[in-house]
């Protein structure tokens, strides 16, 4: 498995844990519990988790605004956290192409959630990506 995908999966599991128990330290400890992980995978997963949790209010607002007919708290927890993770990447990791972030989120949803989750995640993120596109156009650095 590719290191970045593994980092995203570890981050998803950690965010899922945080979603259930609201314990930031425990969520980060989960990442470090697997001594077999490459240091770069751990660093990437920690960056994703810290960034997602620290920006959770903004991220949740965006997801809520762009997920038609869905209330955030009523979404499956795995889907909600995949969306949070990918939204953080879309907003804060401009060096990663939008298509890579969305494709990774879809593939992870297919692995860890329900049959229709990939389509749902794709639909929501396709709407959220417009924010990054808009920011890039304003800054003169358009990239897809």
N, C-alpha and C positions, 0 to 999 in steps of 0.2 A: 504494500500500500504506500502511496506517495506520502511524504512527510507532512505536507500542508493539509491533505485530506485527513490524515491521522490526527493532526493538531485540531482540526475543526471538530472531529468526532469526539475527541477527549474534551474539548471545550463545551460541546453540546451536553455531554454527560454531566459535566461539572455545573453547567447552567441549570440543567434539570434538577440536580441536587439542591442548588440554591433556591430554585423555584418552590421546592417542596418544604425546605427547612429554614430558608432565609438566613443562613449562616455563611457569611462571606469567607471566613477562615476555613471552614470545613470544605467549601467548594474549591478553594485553592489547594487545600491539603489533598483532595482527591487526585488532582493532577500529578502531584509529586509522589503519590503512593506507588506508582508503577516504576520501579527502578530500571526496567528494561527499555524505557523510552529514551530516544535520542534527545540530547540537551536542546537542540534547535526546535524539536517538536514540543517539548515542555515550555520553552520560552514563547513560542507562537501561541500555544493553547492558553498560557497565562495572560498574554497580551489581549487575546480575544475575550477571555472571561472578565478581566479587570475593566477593559474598555466597555464591554456590553453592560456590565452591572453599573459602572459609573455613569453611563449615559442612558440607563434604563427608562427614565421618565420621558425623555425625548423620543427614544426608540418606540416605546409603547404607544405614545401619542401618534406617531407616524403610522404604525401598524394599524391602530384603531381607525385612523382616518382613511386608510387605503384598503381595508378589508370589509367590503360591502356586506351588510347583513350579518356580521359577526361581532360578538362582544369578546374582547380579549380574554377575559376570565373564563369564557365558555369554550374557548379553543382547546383542543388537545394540548397538553403541556409540551409534548415533544415538538409539535408544529409551532407552537408559540415561541419556543426557545430556538428553533431553527430560524424562524423569522427574525428574532432579536439578533442572533449572531450574524446573519447575513446583512441585516440592516446596518449594524455597526460597521461591518466591512464596507458596505456601499458608501457610508457617510465618511468614514475616517481612513480608509485604506485606498486612496486614489491610485496607487501604483498597481493595484490588482484590477485587471479588466472586469467590467461589469458582467460580461458573459461568463467569465470564470466563476465569479461569486454566485451568480444565480444557478449555473449548472451544478456547482458543488452542493448548494442547498437542496436542489431537486434530487440529486443522487442520494444524499444523506437522508432526505425525507423518505425516499423509496426503501431505503434499508431499515430505517428505525421507526417508521410510522405506518399509517394505513394506506390502502390501495390508492386512494384519491389525493393523498397528501402532496405528492409531487406536483400535481396540477394546481392545487390550492396555493402552495408555496410559490410556484411560478407566477400565478396571477397576481398575488399581492406584491411580490418583489418587482414585477414588471411595472407596476404603478409607482413604487417607491424609487425605482432607479431614475425616474424623471427629475427627482430632486438633485441627484448627483450630476446628471446631464446639464441641468440648469446652472448649477454652481460652476461646472467646468466651462460652460459657454461664457459665463460672466467673468471668469478668470482667464479666459483665452486659452485653455488647455483641454480641448475636446478630445475624448478618447472613449472607445466602447469596448 
